[in-house]
Structures are given as structure tokens and as C-alpha cells.
Amino acid sequence: MAMAFSAAKCDIQSFPLSITSARSHEKPLFDPLKTPACSFLGSTRKVRFTSASKLNQINPHRRSAVVGASGADNEKECKSTSNLLITKEEGLELYEDMILGRAFEDMCAQMYYRGKMFGYVHLYNGQEAVSTGFIKLLKKEDSVVSTYRGHVHALSKGVPARAVMSELFGKTTGCCRGQGGSMHMFSREHYLLGGFSFIGEGIPVATGAAFTSKYRREVLKEADCDHVTLAFVGDGTCNNGQFFECLNMAALWKLPIVFVVQNNLWAIGMSHLRATSDPQIYKKGPAFGMPGIHVDGMDVLKVREVAQTAIARARSGEGPTLVECETYMFGEHSLTGPEDLRDPAEKAHYAARDPITALKRYLIENNPASETELKAIDKKVEEVVEDAVEFADESPHPLRSQLLENVFADPKGFGIGPDGRYRCEDPKFTEGTAQV
């Protein structure tokens, strides 16, 4: 069974960061000298460290481990508000975003089986700590490039639940006017640069967005352009050519980008341990001259602290970072996917580490929030999701004339006839006899 890789005990980097925790200068972020107490992803091979002497030559400062919401990883309980990892406002924001993602995806499953959605639908349940931990730290102008499992990324980036649900219903009120569907979420207004149905497609787009930010700042002299791009990918993508090519370009040009690997241990039905020669994806970062970090992706506070450092590096011009978040997908690969091939014991192990449950327990036990406040958020989110379904269900379907919009660059090309009308409006269009 794959075992969780505890960030508080095992987080390391092969190429040390130069920025310490944003929370405290006295309590730095990582300890690359700490010996791991567990194996990586169920592998019998232990994590291999660079020698202490070499690490000290690069950076003489020792770093403490990341602490988070999972109490088992903390040596001391944080009962004083002065020792809290987050403020009350931050905690409630994280909790609401994660609850929204989970509730929204649960509703998607219901609507799919009721025939309201079509095609492939991939849910994000179990991975909420990754989306929330990274995206809620961004500015509005920062970009996010997602995957085919992108509903929750869109919600975290601020796309309204109504717009996301309508897109899934194929309605004109969707964020892509009903033409993108589940796997192609996009919102120019919210700097969500797309979901992509083929793995690896989004990585060059994200690299291009990061290059744009650097070009505007350094060539066009837009001093206030410090925008950062997050590129989300899965473990199955990390053996693809685009991944390596873009890591190289990002490091070569010191682009303001963070590559976020959501390693949920499975690529459809292929175990990560069987698909790659070295399962430690974060080590691919130092091979290209950028920091590589592994973090417990089931703990939003650990993810968030790593994200703060990686985003700060990118924003300050220090270049890209590769972050591997070990997480888990609670449901099957997709709602139309093959039978789940995973070991029930493995699934139970990660279900017991539910990131939402861990954050809720942390907030209540450390007193920044009460159970009553969290229940109020649960109720609010339930109403938001119900409203999104009603809105999507009542919204109109696109007209047939919309089929050829935004397809051809020349508005007088194939899509529009000599009379100025869309060809698809011609009754003979579907008969194949319309004038071309």
C-alpha cells in the first residue's frame, strides 16, 4: 500500500531555496538534513540526500520542517493564538474554498447521472488542499493553467459557481458559453487560461504566460507587472516531452512560474510506481537548475507554506520552482471511467487523511474558529451550489449559429455565407447541400 509522505518529517529539496518562511525569520521552512522516517509513495527505496557538506556549501542555514493541520505530524500542539499557522480570516477562507470544491464536485456527480452533463467529467475530490493552498495566495492578475480535472481550480480562482456549473450543463451562461464543457474551463476575466483534455497541453501555455509577464516587465518596462503563473499537472504528465522542455525554458529564462505536480499516485489505471524509473518527481527540478520540493498534498497548511515561498521566488524574479504535492483522488478517474483498480486498503488509508477534515479539526482544536462558524460556512456553500444548479438548469442552450463562432479567423470565411448569414442557419446546411 502506498504510504503518505509526511511533509513535517520528510519534506526535502535537492536544490535548496533561498527564501525562508514568510511567517517567521526565526523558524525557516525546510530541513534538508533531516532523515526521513518513511519511504516514498510505498517504494522500498529511501529518499537519497545530497551530503551535508555539499548542502552547507550551497546554503549554510538549516531549515525546520513544514508544519501543518495534521496533528500527528506536529511535535507540539499549538493552543496559543500567537503560535497559529494562519489567522482566523485565512482559516475560514481556506475552509470555505475547500468545502465549495468538494460540495460542487459531489453535485456534479449527481447531475451527471441525472443526464444534465455529457462527455467526460473528472472530479477533484480529495485534492482540494492543493488547489486551495496555491490559488488562494494569488493576485487577480496571476494566471492559472489547469488540466481536464479543472472545475475546482476555476472555483478557487474566483470563477462563479453559476458560470462553472452552466458550462458543465452546456449553457450559454457558462464561462465558455457552453462550448468548453468539463475539460476546457477558461475565463479571461479571472486569468484562468484553460483546462486541457490532453495531458501536457497546458504546460507550454503556462510557460508562454510566464514569458509574457517577464517580457512586459523587462522589455516593455512595466514595473508593476510581477504576475506569476501556476501550471497544474498530474503525475502521469511528468514523463512527457512538454514537461521537460518547459522546465528547461523556464529555468533558462528564469520565468515567474510554479509547476505544481498533483501526484495522486495513479494515471487512470497505471500506478505511478510502475510508470516511472524514479517516483520522486520533485528531483526533476534540480536537474534543470530549479528548486524541487515535495510536500504532503493532503494538508492545506503545508501546501500553503510551500506555495508562499515558491510564489514569492517567482514574483521577485528568482525563477521557477517545481513542487510535487502527494495527494489522492477519492473517486474513480472519471465518472465514465473504467472500474477502479486501486487497493481498497490504499483508498481507506488516504480517506482517513481527508484534507477538509484535517483543516476543520485544526481550526476547532486551536480555537481560531468555532464549530458553529464552520457549520454556517457549510450552509452557505450548500446554498451556493444549489443556486448554481438552478441557474444552470434554467439557462438557455446555445443557438446553432454559435457553433462556428470563434473558429475561423476570417469572419467572411467558411462560417459566413455570401448573404452575411451564418451557413449553419441555412436549412440545407445539415443536408450537406448548402453553398460553400
C-alpha positions in Angstrom: 0.0 0.0 0.0 1.3 3.5 -0.8 2.1 5.3 2.3 1.7 9.1 2.9 5.0 11.0 2.7 4.7 13.3 5.7 5.8 16.8 4.9 6.6 17.5 8.5 9.1 14.7 8.7 10.2 14.0 5.1 10.0 17.2 3.1 13.3 17.9 1.4 14.7 19.6 -1.6 17.7 18.6 -3.6 18.4 22.3 -4.6 17.8 24.5 -1.5 15.6 27.5 -1.6 17.0 30.9 -0.6 13.8 32.2 0.9 12.6 31.2 4.4 9.1 31.1 5.8 7.0 34.2 5.3 5.7 33.6 8.8 8.9 33.8 10.8 12.6 34.6 10.2 13.5 32.6 13.3 11.7 29.5 12.0 12.9 28.7 8.5 10.9 26.4 6.2 12.9 23.3 5.3 15.4 21.0 6.9 17.3 19.1 4.1 19.4 17.4 6.7 16.5 15.6 8.4 16.4 11.9 7.9 13.0 10.6 6.5 11.1 8.2 8.7 9.1 6.7 5.9 9.5 5.5 2.3 8.3 7.5 -0.6 5.0 6.5 -2.1 5.2 3.0 -0.9 8.6 2.5 -2.5 11.2 0.4 -0.7 13.8 2.9 -1.7 14.6 5.6 0.8 14.9 9.2 -0.2 18.5 10.0 -1.2 20.1 13.1 0.2 23.0 15.2 -1.0 25.7 15.1 1.5 25.5 17.6 4.4 28.8 19.2 3.5 27.6 20.0 0.0 24.3 21.3 1.2 26.0 23.6 3.7 28.3 24.9 0.9 25.2 25.9 -1.1 23.2 27.3 1.9 24.6 27.2 5.4 21.2 27.8 7.0 19.4 24.8 8.4 15.6 24.8 7.9 12.9 23.3 10.0 10.2 21.1 8.6 6.9 22.4 7.4 4.2 22.1 9.9 0.5 21.8 9.1 -3.0 20.8 10.0 -2.4 17.1 10.6 -1.8 17.0 14.3 0.1 13.7 14.1 3.0 15.5 12.3 3.3 18.2 14.9 5.7 17.7 17.8 3.8 20.3 19.9 0.2 21.3 19.9 -0.5 24.9 19.0 -3.0 26.1 21.5 -2.0 29.8 21.7 -3.3 32.1 19.0 0.2 33.6 18.8 1.5 30.3 17.5 -1.1 29.7 14.9 0.0 29.0 11.3 -2.8 31.1 9.9 -5.2 33.9 11.1 -8.8 33.2 11.7 -9.8 35.0 8.4 -7.3 33.0 6.5 -8.5 29.7 8.0 -12.1 30.5 7.2 -11.2 31.4 3.7 -9.3 28.2 3.1 -12.1 26.1 4.7 -14.8 27.8 2.6 -12.9 27.3 -0.6 -12.2 23.6 0.1 -15.8 22.9 1.1 -17.1 24.7 -2.0 -14.8 22.5 -4.2 -16.0 19.3 -2.5 -19.7 20.2 -2.5 -19.6 21.3 -6.1 -18.0 18.1 -7.3 -20.4 16.0 -5.3 -23.2 17.8 -7.0 -21.6 17.3 -10.4 -21.7 13.6 -9.8 -25.5 13.8 -9.1 -26.2 16.0 -12.1 -24.1 13.7 -14.4 -26.0 10.6 -13.5 -29.3 12.6 -14.0 -28.3 13.3 -17.5 -27.6 17.0 -17.1 -24.0 16.7 -18.2 -22.4 14.9 -21.1 -19.0 13.6 -22.1 -16.1 13.0 -19.7 -16.3 14.5 -16.2 -13.3 14.2 -13.9 -13.8 15.1 -10.2 -11.3 16.6 -7.8 -12.4 15.1 -4.5 -9.5 14.6 -2.1 -7.1 17.0 -3.8 -8.7 20.3 -2.5 -5.7 21.2 -0.4 -3.5 21.6 -3.5 -5.9 23.9 -5.3 -6.8 26.0 -2.3 -3.3 26.0 -0.8 -1.8 27.5 -4.0 -4.5 29.5 -5.8 -5.8 31.4 -2.8 -2.4 33.1 -2.5 -2.5 34.6 -6.0 -3.3 38.1 -7.1 -6.2 38.6 -9.6 -3.7 39.1 -12.5 -1.8 35.9 -11.8 -2.6 33.1 -14.2 -3.6 29.5 -13.6 -3.3 26.8 -16.2 -5.3 23.7 -15.3 -5.9 20.2 -16.6 -9.0 18.2 -17.6 -9.7 18.0 -13.8 -10.2 21.7 -13.5 -13.6 22.6 -12.0 -12.2 23.3 -8.6 -9.2 25.3 -10.0 -11.8 27.6 -11.6 -13.7 28.0 -8.4 -10.6 28.7 -6.4 -9.5 31.3 -9.0 -12.8 33.1 -8.5 -15.0 31.9 -11.4 -18.5 32.0 -10.0 -20.1 28.6 -9.3 -23.0 29.6 -11.6 -20.6 30.0 -14.5 -18.8 26.8 -13.9 -22.0 24.7 -13.5 -23.6 26.3 -16.5 -20.5 25.4 -18.6 -20.9 21.8 -17.4 -24.5 21.9 -18.4 -23.5 23.2 -21.9 -25.5 26.5 -21.5 -24.8 30.0 -22.9 -24.3 31.4 -19.3 -21.2 29.1 -18.8 -17.8 30.6 -18.6 -17.1 29.4 -22.2 -20.7 29.9 -23.4 -21.3 26.2 -23.2 -18.7 25.3 -25.7 -15.8 24.2 -23.4 -17.5 21.7 -21.1 -15.9 19.9 -18.2 -12.4 19.6 -19.7 -11.9 23.1 -21.2 -12.6 25.6 -18.4 -11.5 29.1 -19.4 -12.1 32.6 -18.1 -10.2 35.6 -19.4 -11.6 37.8 -16.7 -10.2 35.5 -14.0 -6.9 34.7 -15.7 -7.8 31.0 -15.9 -6.0 30.1 -19.1 -7.8 26.8 -19.8 -8.3 23.3 -18.9 -6.9 20.8 -21.4 -8.1 17.4 -22.4 -4.7 16.0 -23.4 -2.1 15.7 -20.7 0.8 18.2 -21.1 -1.1 20.5 -23.4 -1.3 23.3 -20.8 2.4 23.3 -19.8 3.6 25.3 -22.9 0.7 27.7 -22.5 1.6 28.3 -18.9 5.3 28.8 -19.9 4.2 31.3 -22.5 2.1 33.2 -20.0 5.1 33.4 -17.6 7.3 34.6 -20.5 4.7 37.3 -21.2 5.0 38.6 -17.7 8.8 38.7 -17.8 8.8 40.4 -21.3 6.3 43.0 -20.1 8.4 43.8 -17.1 11.9 43.7 -18.5 11.4 44.7 -22.2 8.3 46.9 -22.1 9.4 48.3 -18.7 6.1 47.7 -17.0 7.5 47.9 -13.5 4.2 46.8 -11.8 4.0 43.6 -13.9 5.1 41.0 -11.3 2.5 38.4 -12.4 3.1 34.7 -11.6 1.7 31.7 -13.4 0.8 28.3 -11.8 0.9 25.3 -14.1 -1.0 22.3 -12.6 -0.1 18.9 -13.9 -0.6 15.3 -12.8 2.0 12.6 -12.1 1.2 10.9 -15.4 2.3 14.0 -17.3 5.7 14.2 -15.8 7.3 11.7 -18.3 6.1 13.7 -21.3 8.3 15.8 -23.5 6.5 19.1 -22.9 7.2 18.8 -19.2 10.9 18.6 -19.7 11.1 21.1 -22.5 9.2 23.7 -20.5 11.2 23.1 -17.3 14.3 23.8 -19.3 12.9 27.0 -20.8 11.6 28.3 -17.5 14.9 27.7 -15.8 16.9 29.1 -18.7 14.9 32.3 -18.8 14.1 32.5 -15.0 10.4 32.7 -15.7 7.9 33.6 -13.0 6.2 30.2 -12.9 5.5 27.4 -10.4 5.0 23.9 -11.7 2.5 22.2 -9.4 2.5 18.4 -9.7 -0.6 16.8 -8.3 0.7 13.4 -7.7 -2.3 11.3 -6.8 -0.3 8.1 -7.4 -2.4 6.9 -10.4 -2.6 7.8 -14.1 -6.0 6.4 -14.8 -5.3 2.7 -14.1 -1.5 2.9 -14.1 0.3 3.1 -10.8 2.9 5.9 -10.6 5.4 3.4 -9.2 5.2 1.2 -12.3 5.3 4.1 -14.8 8.4 6.0 -13.9 12.0 5.0 -13.3 12.2 7.2 -10.2 8.9 8.0 -8.5 10.4 11.2 -6.8 9.1 13.8 -9.3 10.4 16.7 -7.3 14.0 15.6 -8.1 13.5 16.6 -11.7 13.5 20.2 -10.8 17.2 20.4 -9.7 18.2 18.6 -12.9 17.1 21.8 -14.7 18.6 24.2 -12.1 15.4 25.0 -10.2 14.3 24.0 -6.6 12.4 20.8 -6.3 10.1 20.3 -3.3 7.9 17.5 -2.1 5.0 18.3 0.2 2.1 16.5 1.8 -0.7 17.4 -0.5 -3.3 16.2 1.9 -2.5 19.1 4.3 -3.6 22.6 3.1 -1.3 24.4 5.6 1.8 22.6 4.5 0.9 23.2 0.9 0.2 26.8 1.6 3.5 27.4 3.2 5.5 25.8 0.4 3.3 27.8 -2.1 4.1 31.1 -0.3 7.8 30.5 -0.8 7.6 29.3 -4.4 5.3 32.1 -5.5 7.5 34.7 -3.7 10.5 33.4 -5.6 8.7 33.7 -8.9 7.3 37.2 -8.1 10.7 38.5 -7.0 12.4 37.4 -10.2 14.3 34.4 -8.8 12.7 32.0 -11.3 10.6 28.8 -11.4 10.0 26.1 -8.8 8.8 22.5 -9.1 6.5 21.4 -6.3 5.3 17.9 -6.0 2.2 17.5 -3.9 1.5 14.0 -2.9 -2.3 13.8 -2.8 -5.0 11.3 -3.6 -8.2 11.1 -5.7 -11.1 9.7 -3.6 -13.3 8.8 -6.6 -12.5 7.0 -9.9 -10.6 8.6 -12.7 -13.8 9.9 -14.3 -17.5 9.4 -14.0 -17.3 7.4 -17.2 -14.0 5.7 -16.5 -13.1 2.1 -16.0 -13.7 0.2 -12.8 -11.5 1.4 -10.0 -8.4 -0.8 -9.8 -6.9 0.6 -6.6 -6.4 -1.4 -3.5 -9.3 -0.8 -1.0 -6.7 -0.6 1.8 -4.9 2.2 0.0 -8.1 4.1 -0.6 -9.1 3.7 3.1 -5.6 5.0 4.2 -6.0 8.2 2.2 -9.7 8.7 3.0 -8.7 8.8 6.7 -6.4 11.7 5.8 -9.2 13.8 4.3 -7.7 17.3 3.9 -11.0 19.0 4.8 -11.4 17.0 8.0 -7.8 17.8 9.0 -8.3 21.5 8.5 -11.6 21.5 10.3 -10.1 19.7 13.3 -7.1 22.1 13.3 -9.4 25.2 13.3 -11.6 23.9 16.1 -8.8 22.5 18.4 -6.6 25.6 18.1 -9.6 28.0 18.6 -9.4 30.4 15.6 -12.9 29.2 14.6 -15.8 27.5 16.3 -17.8 24.6 15.0 -20.8 27.0 14.7 -18.9 29.2 12.3 -17.8 26.3 10.2 -21.4 24.9 10.0 -22.5 28.4 8.8 -20.0 28.1 6.0 -21.2 24.6 5.2 -24.8 26.0 4.9 -23.7 29.0 2.8 -21.8 26.7 0.4 -24.8 24.3 0.1 -26.9 27.3 -0.9 -24.3 28.5 -3.5 -24.2 25.1 -5.1 -28.0 24.6 -5.1 -28.3 28.1 -6.7 -25.7 27.2 -9.3 -27.7 24.1 -10.4 -30.9 26.0 -10.6 -29.3 28.8 -12.6 -27.6 26.4 -15.0 -30.8 24.3 -15.5 -32.9 27.4 -16.3 -30.2 28.9 -18.6 -30.7 28.6 -22.4 -28.8 26.3 -24.7 -26.6 28.0 -27.3 -28.0 28.7 -30.8 -26.8 26.6 -33.6 -25.2 29.7 -35.1 -22.7 29.7 -32.2 -21.1 26.5 -33.5 -18.9 28.3 -35.9 -18.1 31.4 -33.9 -14.6 31.8 -32.7 -13.4 29.0 -35.0 -12.3 30.9 -38.1 -10.1 34.0 -38.1 -11.7 35.5 -41.2 -15.3 36.4 -40.4 -16.1 36.2 -44.1 -14.6 32.7 -44.4 -16.3 29.3 -44.1 -18.6 30.2 -41.3 -20.5 33.1 -43.0 -22.2 32.8 -46.4 -22.3 35.4 -49.2 -25.5 36.8 -47.7 -23.8 37.6 -44.5 -25.6 34.9 -42.5 -24.1 32.0 -40.7 -24.1 29.0 -43.0 -25.4 26.8 -40.2 -28.6 28.8 -40.2 -29.3 27.6 -43.8 -31.8 24.8 -43.6 -29.7 22.9 -46.2 -26.6 23.2 -44.0 -27.2 19.9 -42.2 -28.2 18.2 -45.5 -24.7 18.9 -46.9 -26.1 20.8 -49.9 -25.5 24.4 -48.7 -23.4 26.6 -51.0 -19.7 26.6 -49.9 
